[in-house]
Amino acid sequence: MKKLFLSTALLLVLSLSFTSCRETKKAESVEDVIENVGDAIESAAETTGDAVEAVDSAIDTTGDAINNSSADE
């Protein structure tokens, strides 16, 4: 009876230790993915800001061209 109890306890401890290690790896992977997504969002926001500035510049240039064309007539 004592050997059965000790064997069961040993198997339980080993299975918990392996399960615990696997969860840690998944948690680290999730953290890496979250960090990568954050970086991608930041990059996309910067790119969008640059595009908005380019559109504003194009609008200003077009307005200036229209005003110069009207003034020449």
RATA-V466292 format. One record per helix or strand. SS is the DSSP state (~ for helix, > for strand). FROM is the first residue (numbers start at 1). LEN is the number of residues. Records with the same first field share a line. If there is no record, write none. Layout:
BEGIN
SS->FROM-LEN + FROM-LEN
END
This chain:
BEGIN
~->2-71
END
